[in-house]
Amino acid sequence: MAATNTPLASSLLDDATAALIVQLLCEDVEELQHLDKGKSREGERSDADVAVELYHGELQQASAILADRSMSRSLARAVITDSALLTDAVAREDSFANDRLLAERLNSGNEVPPST
């Protein structure tokens, strides 16, 4: 997991910039791979081919880390933003349930407890 220690996967860059850098590097690697096709004997790979393939894999891993980090930040923002709304909705729902219970007691002629 070498990609987790790279600057692209750290918090030194904003997500959009890091994602763009990874995308451009992946495009460069893919172009390199395309240019080198057919230059070696069938079934043989040079050290450079292996290195480029490994580098491409690390870039893909960095891209996945960036996507995961972006998703986790989005979820965290949603939880923070929605928590007040959800708390308010639950409080209103509890109030409606209490009002219904009170109305049912009044309708059936039962004694209504004093309000607190």
GIJOKA-V349516 format. One record per residue. N is the residue number from 1. PSI is psi in whole degrees, 0 to 359 (none if undefined). Layout:
# GIJOKA-V349516
n->N psi->PSI
n->N psi->PSI
This chain:
# GIJOKA-V349516
n->1 psi->54
n->2 psi->333
n->3 psi->335
n->4 psi->342
n->5 psi->4
n->6 psi->154
n->7 psi->331
n->8 psi->330
n->9 psi->357
n->10 psi->183
n->11 psi->17
n->12 psi->333
n->13 psi->152
n->14 psi->159
n->15 psi->317
n->16 psi->318
n->17 psi->314
n->18 psi->318
n->19 psi->321
n->20 psi->319
n->21 psi->314
n->22 psi->317
n->23 psi->315
n->24 psi->320
n->25 psi->320
n->26 psi->318
n->27 psi->320
n->28 psi->316
n->29 psi->317
n->30 psi->322
n->31 psi->318
n->32 psi->315
n->33 psi->321
n->34 psi->319
n->35 psi->329
n->36 psi->356
n->37 psi->135
n->38 psi->7
n->39 psi->346
n->40 psi->168
n->41 psi->150
n->42 psi->132
n->43 psi->352
n->44 psi->142
n->45 psi->137
n->46 psi->166
n->47 psi->323
n->48 psi->320
n->49 psi->316
n->50 psi->317
n->51 psi->317
n->52 psi->319
n->53 psi->316
n->54 psi->318
n->55 psi->318
n->56 psi->320
n->57 psi->320
n->58 psi->323
n->59 psi->320
n->60 psi->323
n->61 psi->318
n->62 psi->321
n->63 psi->318
n->64 psi->321
n->65 psi->317
n->66 psi->318
n->67 psi->318
n->68 psi->317
n->69 psi->319
n->70 psi->317
n->71 psi->318
n->72 psi->322
n->73 psi->321
n->74 psi->316
n->75 psi->319
n->76 psi->318
n->77 psi->319
n->78 psi->318
n->79 psi->315
n->80 psi->315
n->81 psi->316
n->82 psi->346
n->83 psi->318
n->84 psi->319
n->85 psi->318
n->86 psi->319
n->87 psi->317
n->88 psi->318
n->89 psi->319
n->90 psi->319
n->91 psi->318
n->92 psi->319
n->93 psi->319
n->94 psi->319
n->95 psi->317
n->96 psi->320
n->97 psi->318
n->98 psi->320
n->99 psi->319
n->100 psi->316
n->101 psi->317
n->102 psi->316
n->103 psi->320
n->104 psi->320
n->105 psi->318
n->106 psi->319
n->107 psi->326
n->108 psi->358
n->109 psi->8
n->110 psi->159
n->111 psi->138
n->112 psi->126
n->113 psi->149
n->114 psi->145
n->115 psi->150
n->116 psi->none
